[in-house]
Amino acid sequence: MAGFAFRRWLAWIALAIPAICLPLSPAAAVSPLGAPRFAAVLMDADTGETLYSEQATAIRHPASITKVMTLYIVFDALAAGRLRLDDRVVISPHAAAQRPSKLGLGVGQSLSVEEAISVVAVKSANDVAVALAEKVAGSETNFARLMTAKARQLGMRQTVFANASGLPDPAHFTSAQDIAILSAAMIRNHPDRYRCFSEQSYSFGRLRMANHNKLLGNVLGLDGIKTGFTNDSGFTLTASAVRGGRRLIAVVLGSPSSWQRDRDITALLNAGFTALDIRRNGGAEDLPALLSSSGFALDRSLRSAPQIAAVDAEEGDGE
């Protein structure tokens, strides 16, 4: 009980700071549970330049985008020799008890680290993410501490992790800017392992799993990264694409539907690459105008938030 109260206190502090430090306005979003929840960032992965942002540092729930950090910690352990791809990851009672999306192995069953990585990246399996966390750190709680410490090391200043899956927890939060920073770090520091996020499907035994990221294979140059959905977060996605030797990262949090989220990510990437082309040719790019012409709604945080329908399975195949 004391641990839960402490996590609630941490969450309250994180949400209160923006309200104390910033002037009140219709655009201020101090609660990840209330309107507005939309946030977006478009970043040049090569230079770190933010090309477009809205509510970039506002506190939001990341949902399964959390698993990008989960796998980052796993990749660190592999690089350091503390973990091997053929090590077995055993499903504990705690891992087996996770809510969907999940692989569904029974307590005591196992899979290899290599298999677990693909299952987490493609299926977004919460049970396997937790089992990996326990394999690396002994417990999910210890692993979450590693995640938060790594976030600080990478420069993520609005993020605290409470679990390895992204399932709802009042002390588990981030921002669109922090997710862009994490995405860039994954690509930069683990380029070979990053390829797991581009798998459009993965087969485990007789089970064939399709990637929740439906933009793979449908948006030019897109090679990742991770989708998410909970009732607290709305539909989320961090994506990256390469065109003409340049890489961009687009993050959308708090979208009311997977369709709107995917449309916004596509518009951000297309407008961003067009802006870079204009800049390369000596012109002055107008990214807001490019976004607006593609149907991207600007200044969404000033509008009433659309309803995000609650569903029974907070993390699932609909993410």
N, C-alpha and C positions, 0 to 999 in steps of 0.2 A: 504494500500500500504506500509506504514511504517513497519507494522508487517511482511509482506512478505520479504521486504528488509532485515530486521533483521535476519529472518530465513536463507536467502541466505548467509548473513555474517557469521552466526554460522557455516553453512555447509562448507564455504570456509576456515574458521579457522581450523576446524577439519581435512580437507583434506590437508591443507598446513603444519600442524605440522609434519607429518611423513616425508614429503619431506625435511623439514628444518633440522630435527634431525638425519636422517639416510643418509648414503652414497648412492649416486646414483648407481643403478645396474639394470640389466634386471629384477630382481625379485621384484623391488620396485613397489608397486601398490598404487598410491596415489589418484586415482579416482575410485569411485564405479561404474562409468558409462563406464569406458574404460577397455580394456584388460590389464592384466588378472583379472578376477573377482572370480576365484575359491578360496575357503578357507575351511579348515577343522580342526577339533579338536576331539581327543578321550580322554576322561577324566574318571578316576576312581572316581565314585560318592562318594564312601565311604571315600576316603583319599584326594580327590582333586588333585591327581597327574595327570599331563598331560602325557599321554602315547605316543601320536603322535600329531603333529600339522604341518600345512602349512599355512602361511599367517594368523596366529591366531589373530593378533591384527590389521590387515589391515581393513580400513573402508569399510563396505559393507551395502547394503540395506537388511533388514531382511524379507520384505514382511509380510505374515500372521503369521510368528513366533512371530511377535509383540503381537499377542493375548495371548501368554503365560503370558506376563506382564499384559495385560488387565485383565485377569482372576486372576492373582496374587493379584492385587489391590482389585478386587471384593472379593476374599477369605479373605483378610485382613479385609475388611469391615464387612463381615459376622462374623469373629472371634471376632471382637470388638463390635458386637451388633448394628452397625450402619445400618445394612442391614439384611433383613430376606429372606429366600427362597421363601416365599409366597407373598412378595411384588410384586407389578405390575410394569413392565417396559413399559413405553408408547413410541411409535414411534413418534418422532418429525419430522417436515419438513426436518431438517438437516439430521437426521438419514435415513429417507426415500429416500433422494437424493443420498445416497452413491452408488457407482458403484458395480457391482457383484464382488464376490459372495454375495448373499443376500437372506434373507428369503422372503421378498416381502410384508410384512404387510403394510397396508395403514396408513397414518397419523392419529393419535388418537387411533389406535388399540394397544393392549398390550398383553404381555405374562408375566408369572411369572419369578422371578429371577432364580429359579431352571431350568425352561425351557430355559431361555436365555443362561445359562451356557452351557448346552448341545448343543444348536444350534451353539454357537460360537466354541466350541471344535470340533464338528463333521462336521457341514456344513461350518464353517469358515465365517459366515454371517457378512458382514461389517456393515449392517444397525443395526443389533442387538448389535454388539460390541460398536457402537457409542451410541446407546440408553442406554446401561449399563453404559457407561462412564458418560452420562448426569445424570443418576439416582444417581450415587455415588458422582459426583463432581459439578453438576449443568451445566457444559458445557464440551465439548470435550477438549477445550483448557486448562481448569483447570485440567482436568483429566490427560492430557499429562504432565503437570508439576508434578503431583503426580508420574507418571510413571518414569520420569527422576530422581526425588528425590529418589525414591525407588532403581533405578539402582545404584546410587552413594552409597546408604546405603549398598547394597549387594556387592559392590566392582567392579561394571561394569564401566570401565573407558573410553571406547571408544563409549559410547552409549548416544544418545539424542533421545527422542521420541517427535514427533510432532502431532501424532494422535493415536487413539485406534485400528485402523484397520490394518495398515501396507501398505495402499495405498501410492503411490509415493509422496514424499515431499522432497525437497532438504535438509531440516534440520532434516530428520528422518534417523538415521543411527546407526550402531552397529558393532560388530566384532564377529567372530566365538568363540573366547575365552569368550566374554561377554555372548553370548547365552548359552554356556556350564555352566557358573556361574549361570545364571538365571534358567536354567533347574534343576541344582542341588539344588538350593534354593527352587524351587517349590516342589520337591520331599521331601526335608528335612522339610520344614516348613508347608506344607499343604498336608501331606500324604493321608488323607482321601479324600480331594477334588481332588487330582491328578488323581483319578480313572476315572474322566470324559474323560481324554485323551485316555483311552483304549476302549471306546465305538466304536464298528465297524459300528454301525448305530444308528439312532435315529428317532423316529416318532413324528411329531408335527401335530396333527389333522390327516388328510388323507395323509399328505406328509411324505414319508419315505426318509431319507437322509443317504447316505453312507459316511463314513469317507474318506477323501482324502488320509489318510495314509494307503496305500495298503500293508505295511509291517506288520500291525496288523494281527495276525493269521497265518502269513507266515514265520516269523523269530522267532526262539526259544527264549522264554523269553521276547520278546519285548512287552511293555505295553504303549507306547506313543512315541512322544509327539505331534509335530505339523509340518505340511507342509506349504509351501508358494510358490507363484510365482507372480512376476510382470516382465515387460520388463526390468526394471532397475535392479532387483535383480537376475534374473535367477531363477532356481528351487532351493528351500531351504528346509531343513528338520533338525530338532533336534529330536533325537530318544534316547530311553533308554531301556535297557534290563537287566534282572536278570538271572544269571545262577550260580548254585553252591553256592548260598548265596552271590555272588558279583554282584554289579550293575555298569554298564558302561553307559556313555553318549557319543553319537556320533553326531557331527554337520557337515553338509555340506552346504555351501553357494555358489551361483553362478554356479550351474551345468547347462549344456546346455539342459538337458532333464530330465523329471521325472524318466525315466528308468535308466539313468546314475546315478542320485542322489541316487535312491533306491539301485542300485548295490554297490555304494561306501559306503553307510551306512552299508549295510550288510557285506561287506568286512571288514570295520573298526571294527565292533562288533565281528565278528568271529575271526579275528586276535587278537583282544584285549583279548578275553577270553582265546584263546590258549596261549598267552603270559603270562597271569596270572597263568595258569596251569603249564607252564614250570617253572616259578619263584617259585611257591609253592613247586614244586618237587626238588628245588635246582639247577635248570639249569639256563643258561644265555639266556634270550629271545632276539631274533633279530626281532623286530616288523616290520621294513621296509622290511626285507626279507619275512616275513609272508604275509605282504600286497601285495608285488610284486607277490608272488606265487599265490595269489587269483585273480590276474588281476587288482589290484588297481594301477593306474598310479602314480608314485612318482614324486615329483618336478614339478608339473603341472604349477606352477607359472613361470617357466623358459621357457615354451613353448608358442606358439601362441594359443590364446584363441579360442575355437570352436565357431561358430556362434550360437547365441541364437535367434531363429526366433521370430520376433515381432508378437503379436496377438492383436486383437481388444479389447477383454476383458482381462484387465491386471490382474484382480483377478477373478478366476472363478473355474469351476469344473475341469479344467485341472491341478490345482496345485498339 
